[in-house]
Amino acid sequence: MASKKDTGVLRGAKLVKKATTAANTSGILAAPEPLATSLAKKMVLPNGESISAGMKELLTTDTDWIGIDYDDEEAEIEGMSLEDVVEEAFGEEAVAAFAEAYEMLTEDVVYFNGEVSRPACLYCGTPDDAGEYPVLQLSWDEGVARIGGFVPFDVWVAQELGALERGKDIGDVPPEYAALAKALADSNGDGRVVFTPKAGVATERSADDEDEDEGEDKES
């Protein structure tokens, strides 16, 4: 009897494993630096939730390429605000241009400080049915800000590492994955997969934040 054909798309650890295998072949992950499996099992995101199956598969293969900061003693991935990501990626002059995005996307993010195609971060909001969180991609071109994508982490990794076709624009994914990005845009934002945020005034930092930074500077 013929087996029932699996019509589902590849997801999670299986998709990321395919991606890392492709990256090993292409040389993107020529000298991988894996995270110990025992530590990966305990690793949590800034929201306190365990990392996804896709992220666990990537980190136990290599931690260097994506450039995520983490505390190996506390088994915690370090987060920041979206505003901090914009400043890190484009400089202070770009911060005000993304103002609407800060008001909408208020959860912590994890900045990817590695060799990725465009500035991007993991949004620690609502994951999809496979447990994968959305990746936000950003651009700042001649004073125009754009943000979005909401591509599931496993799909984004597969695009970056060559297992899936990489889109030419923010949020471009193979057709079979497009509905996943739209669903994450609905559950984490206002349904726009990619948008030009309304500009505004950068968030004013509190005196407590400034005092904390000063204290860190003195300790370092």
Backbone as CSV, one residue per row, in Angstrom:
resi,resn,N_x,N_y,N_z,CA_x,CA_y,CA_z,C_x,C_y,C_z
1,MET,0.851,-1.195,0.000,0.000,0.000,0.000,0.885,1.244,0.000
2,ALA,0.598,2.179,-0.880,1.408,3.396,-0.995,1.221,4.261,0.244
3,SER,2.315,4.820,0.696,2.236,5.686,1.873,1.634,7.025,1.504
4,LYS,1.009,7.645,2.473,0.388,8.947,2.242,1.469,10.003,2.048
5,LYS,1.339,10.784,1.010,2.336,11.810,0.714,2.273,12.924,1.749
6,ASP,3.443,13.322,2.227,3.539,14.408,3.200,3.538,15.730,2.452
7,THR,2.484,16.499,2.627,2.361,17.766,1.901,2.839,18.956,2.726
8,GLY,3.280,18.712,3.961,3.737,19.804,4.800,5.125,20.291,4.407
9,VAL,5.431,21.533,4.752,6.756,22.085,4.461,7.708,21.720,5.588
10,LEU,8.985,21.673,5.280,10.004,21.350,6.266,10.116,22.494,7.261
11,ARG,10.163,22.166,8.555,10.200,23.177,9.603,11.144,22.784,10.723
12,GLY,11.393,23.766,11.603,12.099,23.541,12.854,13.496,23.000,12.713
13,ALA,13.833,22.035,13.592,15.184,21.484,13.636,15.569,20.835,12.311
14,LYS,14.631,20.169,11.651,14.940,19.504,10.384,15.325,20.519,9.307
15,LEU,14.616,21.640,9.256,14.923,22.666,8.265,16.274,23.313,8.564
16,VAL,16.534,23.608,9.836,17.806,24.228,10.203,18.969,23.262,9.981
17,LYS,18.758,21.978,10.248,19.809,20.991,9.993,20.151,20.959,8.504
18,LYS,19.130,21.017,7.659,19.363,21.084,6.212,20.170,22.336,5.870
19,ALA,19.851,23.437,6.547,20.530,24.704,6.286,21.995,24.657,6.714
20,THR,22.279,24.105,7.897,23.662,24.050,8.367,24.494,23.079,7.530
21,THR,23.863,22.024,7.036,24.568,21.099,6.144,24.971,21.811,4.862
22,ALA,24.037,22.625,4.321,24.340,23.406,3.119,25.443,24.421,3.393
23,ALA,25.408,25.025,4.576,26.408,26.034,4.925,27.786,25.418,5.147
24,ASN,27.825,24.193,5.654,29.102,23.496,5.791,29.710,23.226,4.420
25,THR,28.859,22.851,3.475,29.321,22.553,2.121,29.808,23.805,1.401
26,SER,29.075,24.908,1.595,29.423,26.156,0.897,30.582,26.903,1.546
27,GLY,30.879,26.561,2.782,31.970,27.233,3.483,31.532,28.342,4.410
28,ILE,30.226,28.627,4.468,29.735,29.659,5.390,30.033,29.260,6.833
29,LEU,29.868,27.984,7.128,30.187,27.458,8.458,31.420,26.555,8.347
30,ALA,32.496,27.118,7.831,33.707,26.326,7.594,34.361,25.858,8.893
31,ALA,34.261,26.672,9.948,34.861,26.321,11.239,33.838,26.563,12.343
32,PRO,32.813,25.719,12.438,31.738,25.943,13.400,32.192,25.887,14.848
33,GLU,31.506,26.689,15.681,31.766,26.712,17.117,30.474,26.344,17.834
34,PRO,30.254,25.057,18.086,28.979,24.605,18.645,28.809,24.909,20.127
35,LEU,27.565,25.057,20.518,27.203,25.183,21.927,26.955,23.781,22.469
36,ALA,27.396,23.531,23.686,27.175,22.214,24.293,25.678,21.912,24.362
37,THR,25.315,20.692,24.024,23.904,20.306,24.021,23.275,20.491,25.397
38,SER,24.021,20.190,26.451,23.495,20.335,27.816,23.144,21.784,28.120
39,LEU,23.943,22.726,27.590,23.665,24.144,27.811,22.505,24.607,26.935
40,ALA,22.448,24.116,25.713,21.369,24.494,24.797,20.007,24.080,25.343
41,LYS,19.962,22.952,26.031,18.699,22.481,26.595,18.180,23.417,27.682
42,LYS,19.103,24.139,28.352,18.714,25.051,29.430,18.555,26.494,28.953
43,MET,19.034,26.791,27.761,19.078,28.170,27.280,17.686,28.758,27.118
44,VAL,17.524,29.989,27.617,16.234,30.671,27.501,16.410,32.011,26.804
45,LEU,15.321,32.490,26.254,15.274,33.788,25.594,15.065,34.890,26.635
46,PRO,15.169,36.153,26.231,14.934,37.252,27.186,13.547,37.236,27.826
47,ASN,12.567,36.584,27.184,11.227,36.506,27.769,11.080,35.346,28.744
48,GLY,12.169,34.615,28.985,12.134,33.514,29.938,11.735,32.181,29.346
49,GLU,11.365,32.173,28.071,10.943,30.939,27.407,12.148,30.218,26.814
50,SER,12.035,28.903,26.704,13.104,28.111,26.108,13.303,28.490,24.648
51,ILE,14.538,28.330,24.163,14.777,28.598,22.751,14.042,27.564,21.900
52,SER,13.752,27.931,20.673,12.993,27.056,19.781,13.842,25.880,19.324
53,ALA,13.171,24.905,18.728,13.882,23.745,18.190,14.857,24.167,17.102
54,GLY,14.442,25.132,16.282,15.315,25.609,15.218,16.552,26.295,15.743
55,MET,16.385,27.136,16.763,17.538,27.831,17.338,18.455,26.851,18.053
56,LYS,17.888,25.879,18.735,18.708,24.881,19.429,19.562,24.112,18.420
57,GLU,18.972,23.749,17.285,19.712,23.037,16.249,20.849,23.889,15.701
58,LEU,20.594,25.179,15.495,21.648,26.057,14.983,22.774,26.210,15.992
59,LEU,22.430,26.529,17.248,23.455,26.828,18.240,24.291,25.606,18.603
60,THR,23.703,24.406,18.558,24.488,23.208,18.848,25.352,22.807,17.658
61,THR,25.148,23.491,16.536,26.027,23.310,15.372,27.055,24.427,15.300
62,ASP,26.603,25.676,15.527,27.501,26.818,15.466,26.873,28.022,16.165
63,THR,27.677,28.728,16.940,27.215,29.947,17.621,27.822,31.213,17.025
64,ASP,28.853,31.053,16.214,29.628,32.206,15.761,28.947,32.980,14.636
65,TRP,28.423,32.279,13.644,27.892,32.937,12.450,26.808,33.969,12.773
66,ILE,25.875,33.609,13.637,24.723,34.487,13.872,25.044,35.634,14.838
67,GLY,26.041,35.463,15.689,26.463,36.558,16.556,25.492,36.910,17.665
68,ILE,24.947,35.908,18.338,24.057,36.136,19.476,24.871,36.206,20.767
69,ASP,24.583,37.205,21.608,25.234,37.293,22.915,24.443,36.489,23.942
70,TYR,25.147,35.709,24.751,24.464,34.922,25.781,25.363,34.756,26.993
71,ASP,24.723,34.488,28.120,25.414,34.238,29.380,25.440,32.731,29.581
72,ASP,26.622,32.115,29.455,26.661,30.658,29.560,26.510,30.162,30.992
73,GLU,26.747,31.026,31.981,26.557,30.617,33.372,25.079,30.615,33.748
74,GLU,24.346,31.612,33.263,22.912,31.705,33.561,22.058,31.025,32.503
75,ALA,22.674,30.619,31.401,21.968,29.999,30.274,20.863,30.919,29.761
76,GLU,21.225,32.178,29.564,20.270,33.185,29.093,20.825,33.917,27.878
77,ILE,20.000,34.052,26.863,20.364,34.855,25.706,20.049,36.309,26.023
78,GLU,20.975,37.187,25.726,20.811,38.593,26.074,19.902,39.311,25.076
79,GLY,19.025,40.151,25.615,18.094,40.892,24.777,18.342,42.389,24.851
80,MET,17.645,43.104,24.009,17.696,44.558,24.010,16.384,45.064,23.432
81,SER,16.199,46.370,23.430,14.997,46.941,22.831,15.198,47.093,21.330
82,LEU,14.105,47.202,20.614,14.189,47.422,19.170,14.884,48.746,18.875
83,GLU,14.665,49.724,19.710,15.319,51.020,19.554,16.840,50.879,19.622
84,ASP,17.312,50.042,20.543,18.748,49.806,20.655,19.295,49.122,19.402
85,VAL,18.507,48.231,18.819,18.923,47.556,17.592,19.100,48.558,16.458
86,VAL,18.144,49.467,16.327,18.227,50.479,15.270,19.488,51.318,15.430
87,GLU,19.763,51.743,16.665,20.956,52.552,16.902,22.227,51.752,16.618
88,GLU,22.221,50.486,16.996,23.381,49.627,16.762,23.627,49.434,15.266
89,ALA,22.547,49.265,14.515,22.675,48.955,13.093,22.929,50.181,12.223
90,PHE,22.285,51.303,12.554,22.312,52.451,11.645,22.836,53.745,12.265
91,GLY,22.995,53.766,13.568,23.439,54.980,14.219,22.301,55.767,14.835
92,GLU,22.638,56.679,15.708,21.640,57.441,16.463,20.717,58.262,15.572
93,GLU,21.227,58.708,14.411,20.423,59.559,13.535,19.222,58.828,12.957
94,ALA,19.224,57.499,12.969,18.119,56.732,12.394,17.035,56.398,13.413
95,VAL,17.320,56.592,14.678,16.435,56.104,15.735,15.014,56.661,15.622
96,ALA,14.879,57.957,15.434,13.547,58.571,15.413,12.692,58.094,14.237
97,ALA,13.331,57.658,13.147,12.588,57.258,11.957,11.777,55.983,12.170
98,PHE,12.124,55.189,13.162,11.440,53.921,13.424,10.450,54.027,14.593
99,ALA,10.063,55.235,14.963,9.292,55.455,16.191,8.018,54.621,16.272
100,GLU,7.264,54.535,15.183,6.011,53.767,15.211,6.273,52.297,15.535
101,ALA,7.389,51.770,15.053,7.720,50.368,15.296,7.957,50.097,16.776
102,TYR,8.570,51.050,17.485,8.820,50.848,18.913,7.515,50.768,19.696
103,GLU,6.534,51.570,19.286,5.242,51.582,19.972,4.472,50.292,19.736
104,MET,4.648,49.691,18.554,3.927,48.477,18.196,4.635,47.222,18.698
105,LEU,5.952,47.198,18.556,6.741,45.998,18.858,7.537,46.240,20.132
106,THR,6.899,46.001,21.256,7.437,46.423,22.546,8.220,45.338,23.285
107,GLU,8.192,44.108,22.806,8.902,43.032,23.493,10.408,43.113,23.216
108,ASP,11.180,42.439,24.054,12.626,42.379,23.847,12.955,41.693,22.532
109,VAL,14.097,42.035,21.988,14.575,41.387,20.776,15.992,40.878,21.011
110,VAL,16.416,39.958,20.166,17.778,39.426,20.196,18.454,39.842,18.895
111,TYR,19.478,40.662,19.005,20.151,41.198,17.819,21.101,40.164,17.235
112,PHE,21.065,40.019,15.912,21.981,39.124,15.217,23.174,39.953,14.734
113,ASN,24.258,39.852,15.447,25.431,40.666,15.157,26.460,39.898,14.333
114,GLY,25.966,38.992,13.484,26.860,38.173,12.690,26.849,38.561,11.220
115,GLU,27.289,37.621,10.387,27.415,37.881,8.951,26.088,37.600,8.244
116,VAL,25.079,38.403,8.541,23.762,38.221,7.932,23.563,39.220,6.801
117,SER,22.579,38.959,5.944,22.427,39.741,4.716,21.976,41.174,4.962
118,ARG,21.179,41.393,5.990,20.744,42.745,6.368,20.469,42.753,7.859
119,PRO,20.493,43.928,8.508,20.236,43.981,9.944,18.947,43.248,10.321
120,ALA,19.032,42.414,11.342,17.881,41.594,11.725,17.963,41.229,13.193
121,CYS,16.807,40.884,13.757,16.746,40.484,15.160,15.565,39.554,15.375
122,LEU,15.642,38.750,16.410,14.548,37.869,16.800,13.603,38.643,17.696
123,TYR,12.314,38.624,17.388,11.324,39.321,18.209,10.709,38.324,19.179
124,CYS,10.921,38.551,20.477,10.478,37.616,21.505,9.035,37.904,21.926
125,GLY,8.156,37.809,20.966,6.736,38.045,21.204,5.964,36.741,21.232
126,THR,5.167,36.500,20.194,4.355,35.297,20.097,4.921,34.370,19.026
127,PRO,5.288,33.131,19.388,5.812,32.203,18.389,4.690,31.618,17.536
128,ASP,5.065,30.928,16.456,4.055,30.286,15.616,3.754,28.886,16.141
129,ASP,2.966,28.133,15.398,2.543,26.811,15.853,3.704,25.831,15.977
130,ALA,4.804,26.125,15.290,5.988,25.263,15.370,6.926,25.705,16.492
131,GLY,6.539,26.761,17.215,7.367,27.250,18.312,8.471,28.199,17.894
132,GLU,8.445,28.630,16.630,9.488,29.529,16.135,9.027,30.987,16.230
133,TYR,9.930,31.851,16.685,9.638,33.274,16.826,9.955,34.008,15.522
134,PRO,9.324,35.182,15.309,9.568,35.922,14.072,10.884,36.678,14.081
135,VAL,11.479,36.773,12.903,12.678,37.595,12.704,12.254,38.892,12.037
136,LEU,12.650,40.004,12.641,12.417,41.321,12.056,13.662,41.739,11.294
137,GLN,13.469,42.232,10.077,14.565,42.736,9.265,14.356,44.242,9.080
138,LEU,15.462,44.977,8.987,15.378,46.433,8.946,16.250,46.991,7.830
139,SER,15.799,48.128,7.291,16.635,48.862,6.344,16.488,50.352,6.602
140,TRP,17.530,51.088,6.258,17.571,52.544,6.435,18.313,53.081,5.231
141,ASP,17.542,53.554,4.241,18.133,53.944,2.958,17.720,55.365,2.599
142,GLU,18.688,56.254,2.569,18.451,57.659,2.229,17.337,58.270,3.086
143,GLY,17.381,57.962,4.363,16.438,58.537,5.301,15.095,57.839,5.401
144,VAL,14.922,56.762,4.645,13.656,56.019,4.668,13.842,54.724,5.458
145,ALA,13.005,54.552,6.473,13.070,53.356,7.316,12.053,52.326,6.840
146,ARG,12.443,51.061,6.892,11.521,49.955,6.621,11.827,48.838,7.601
147,ILE,10.781,48.146,8.004,10.943,47.079,8.990,9.871,46.024,8.767
148,GLY,10.173,44.807,9.154,9.169,43.753,9.067,9.774,42.431,8.653
149,GLY,9.010,41.698,7.879,9.409,40.364,7.477,8.631,39.317,8.239
150,PHE,8.778,39.327,9.576,8.112,38.364,10.455,8.323,36.928,9.968
151,VAL,9.504,36.688,9.404,9.837,35.354,8.908,10.178,34.461,10.099
152,PRO,9.592,33.271,10.192,9.947,32.379,11.300,11.454,32.130,11.332
153,PHE,12.009,32.033,12.533,13.456,31.921,12.680,14.046,30.793,11.840
154,ASP,13.427,29.623,11.861,13.982,28.490,11.118,14.008,28.757,9.616
155,VAL,12.973,29.405,9.107,12.903,29.728,7.681,13.951,30.781,7.336
156,TRP,14.086,31.797,8.192,15.084,32.848,7.961,16.496,32.265,7.922
157,VAL,16.814,31.379,8.872,18.127,30.740,8.887,18.360,29.958,7.601
158,ALA,17.344,29.219,7.163,17.476,28.430,5.944,17.736,29.321,4.730
159,GLN,17.128,30.494,4.704,17.388,31.428,3.601,18.806,31.986,3.686
160,GLU,19.216,32.366,4.877,20.544,32.962,5.046,21.665,31.969,4.740
161,LEU,21.448,30.704,5.072,22.498,29.698,4.918,22.416,28.921,3.609
162,GLY,21.431,29.241,2.781,21.416,28.678,1.441,20.563,27.455,1.214
163,ALA,19.754,27.053,2.202,18.879,25.901,2.015,17.559,26.288,1.363
164,LEU,17.190,27.556,1.457,16.018,28.098,0.775,16.448,29.358,0.032
165,GLU,15.703,29.683,-1.001,16.033,30.878,-1.777,15.902,32.125,-0.906
166,ARG,16.908,32.973,-0.972,16.885,34.218,-0.203,16.126,35.281,-0.983
167,GLY,15.229,35.993,-0.314,14.449,37.024,-0.976,15.263,38.260,-1.294
168,LYS,14.841,38.982,-2.306,15.531,40.217,-2.670,15.160,41.369,-1.743
169,ASP,13.977,41.276,-1.125,13.502,42.355,-0.273,13.159,41.809,1.105
170,ILE,12.968,42.696,2.050,12.561,42.304,3.397,11.286,41.469,3.332
171,GLY,11.321,40.331,4.009,10.121,39.507,4.100,9.865,38.572,2.942
172,ASP,10.668,38.641,1.894,10.482,37.722,0.765,10.846,36.306,1.185
173,VAL,9.916,35.378,1.010,10.147,33.965,1.314,9.570,33.130,0.184
174,PRO,9.978,31.873,0.048,9.343,31.000,-0.934,7.833,30.941,-0.701
175,PRO,7.031,30.822,-1.760,5.563,30.877,-1.640,4.984,29.949,-0.588
176,GLU,5.578,28.759,-0.426,5.022,27.797,0.524,5.182,28.230,1.977
177,TYR,6.003,29.266,2.227,6.210,29.762,3.594,5.563,31.125,3.838
178,ALA,4.960,31.711,2.802,4.437,33.074,2.912,3.344,33.206,3.973
179,ALA,2.487,32.216,4.086,1.388,32.283,5.058,1.910,32.304,6.490
180,LEU,3.063,31.689,6.728,3.630,31.661,8.074,4.054,33.056,8.515
181,ALA,4.675,33.792,7.598,5.096,35.155,7.918,3.888,36.055,8.170
182,LYS,2.858,35.901,7.369,1.649,36.722,7.551,0.993,36.427,8.895
183,ALA,0.965,35.163,9.278,0.364,34.798,10.566,1.134,35.415,11.723
184,LEU,2.462,35.441,11.632,3.264,36.053,12.694,3.131,37.571,12.704
185,ALA,2.920,38.162,11.518,2.667,39.604,11.468,1.336,39.941,12.133
186,ASP,0.365,39.054,11.994,-0.942,39.256,12.623,-0.856,39.111,14.139
187,SER,-0.115,38.098,14.618,-0.096,37.811,16.052,0.866,38.701,16.831
188,ASN,1.825,39.310,16.139,2.806,40.150,16.830,2.715,41.627,16.500
189,GLY,2.119,41.965,15.372,1.999,43.363,14.966,0.571,43.703,14.588
190,ASP,0.428,44.501,13.544,-0.915,44.892,13.103,-1.283,44.262,11.771
191,GLY,-0.555,43.228,11.379,-0.863,42.515,10.145,-0.006,42.911,8.960
192,ARG,0.651,44.063,9.034,1.542,44.463,7.942,2.827,43.638,8.031
193,VAL,3.139,42.933,6.979,4.341,42.108,6.989,5.583,42.982,6.901
194,VAL,5.535,44.012,6.072,6.623,44.979,5.943,5.998,46.371,5.894
195,PHE,6.593,47.326,6.586,6.025,48.671,6.564,7.089,49.728,6.800
196,THR,6.755,50.949,6.365,7.569,52.117,6.659,6.960,52.786,7.884
197,PRO,7.620,52.704,9.032,7.029,53.256,10.253,6.976,54.786,10.210
198,LYS,5.984,55.307,10.907,5.898,56.760,11.046,7.014,57.225,11.966
199,ALA,7.657,58.299,11.560,8.748,58.836,12.369,8.197,59.563,13.585
200,GLY,9.031,59.741,14.549,8.624,60.443,15.765,9.846,60.827,16.562
201,VAL,9.638,61.001,17.845,10.730,61.355,18.743,11.255,60.096,19.390
202,ALA,12.544,59.951,19.457,13.144,58.787,20.100,12.708,58.723,21.561
203,THR,12.558,57.519,22.063,12.145,57.329,23.450,13.145,57.974,24.396
204,GLU,12.637,58.761,25.334,13.524,59.389,26.310,13.925,58.366,27.360
205,ARG,15.216,58.252,27.572,15.717,57.306,28.560,15.542,57.892,29.958
206,SER,15.202,57.021,30.891,14.985,57.485,32.262,16.314,57.732,32.956
207,ALA,16.242,58.490,34.028,17.444,58.772,34.819,18.015,57.486,35.389
208,ASP,17.144,56.515,35.732,17.609,55.240,36.276,18.447,54.493,35.250
209,ASP,17.995,54.509,33.968,18.745,53.843,32.907,20.126,54.474,32.754
210,GLU,20.169,55.811,32.789,21.434,56.505,32.616,22.374,56.227,33.785
211,ASP,21.814,56.200,35.004,22.638,55.908,36.171,23.203,54.499,36.095
212,GLU,22.376,53.568,35.589,22.824,52.167,35.474,23.969,52.050,34.484
213,ASP,23.846,52.776,33.356,24.917,52.756,32.363,26.207,53.328,32.914
214,GLU,26.075,54.433,33.688,27.248,55.054,34.287,27.933,54.106,35.258
215,GLY,27.101,53.356,36.003,27.653,52.400,36.942,28.407,51.297,36.237
216,GLU,27.862,50.830,35.077,28.520,49.791,34.318,29.850,50.285,33.771
217,ASP,29.865,51.546,33.336,31.100,52.119,32.801,32.195,52.166,33.855
218,LYS,31.801,52.496,35.093,32.776,52.595,36.170,33.332,51.218,36.549
219,GLU,32.459,50.193,36.439,32.887,48.845,36.808,33.814,48.248,35.766
220,SER,33.610,48.638,34.497,34.401,48.016,33.424,35.823,48.558,33.379
